[in-house]
Amino acid sequence: MKDTYLSVKEITNSLKVNKETLKQWINEGKFPPPLKVNDRVTIWSYAVIENWVAQQQQTFEWLENQDLDF
């Protein structure tokens, strides 16, 4: 099966974040690192991003179901 890839623009549009936020998430280890095709082209595997989104949803759902008192 051939992998599908996403561009920076596709990711920022889908997640509704700007490039600076995406870069910050990557630098902080909160988002999967990209694949550098060359100095100008950065892409992500669709499967990797799909998995990351699913993990974020699971974390959010877990937090919603907890009775946390801070």
C-alpha positions in Angstrom: 0.0 0.0 0.0 1.3 3.4 -1.0 1.5 6.0 1.8 -0.1 9.3 1.4 1.6 12.5 2.5 0.5 15.8 3.9 2.1 19.3 3.5 2.5 21.9 6.1 -0.4 23.8 4.6 -2.7 20.8 4.7 -1.8 20.1 8.4 -2.1 23.7 9.6 -5.5 24.0 7.7 -6.8 20.8 9.2 -5.7 21.5 12.7 -6.6 25.2 12.5 -3.2 26.3 13.8 -0.5 28.5 12.2 3.0 27.4 11.2 4.6 28.9 14.3 2.4 26.8 16.6 3.1 23.7 14.5 6.9 24.4 14.8 6.6 24.9 18.5 4.7 21.6 19.0 7.4 19.8 17.0 10.2 21.4 19.0 8.4 20.5 22.2 7.8 16.9 21.1 4.1 17.4 21.1 3.7 16.7 17.3 5.4 14.1 15.1 8.5 15.3 13.3 8.3 15.8 9.6 10.1 14.1 6.8 12.4 16.5 5.0 12.3 15.8 1.2 14.8 18.6 0.6 15.6 22.1 2.0 12.2 23.4 0.8 9.8 20.5 1.1 8.6 19.1 4.4 5.9 16.4 4.6 4.2 14.1 7.0 2.9 10.6 6.6 -0.9 10.7 6.6 -0.9 7.5 8.7 1.4 9.0 11.3 -0.8 12.1 11.6 -4.0 10.0 11.7 -2.5 8.0 14.6 -1.5 11.3 16.4 -5.0 12.7 16.0 -6.5 9.5 17.4 -4.2 9.6 20.4 -5.1 13.2 21.1 -8.8 12.3 21.0 -8.3 9.5 23.4 -6.4 11.7 25.8 -9.1 14.4 25.6 -11.9 11.8 26.2 -10.0 10.4 29.2 -9.6 13.9 30.7 -13.3 14.6 30.2 -14.3 11.5 32.1 -12.2 12.2 35.1 -13.4 13.9 38.2 -10.2 16.0 38.7 -9.9 18.7 41.4 -7.0 21.0 41.1 
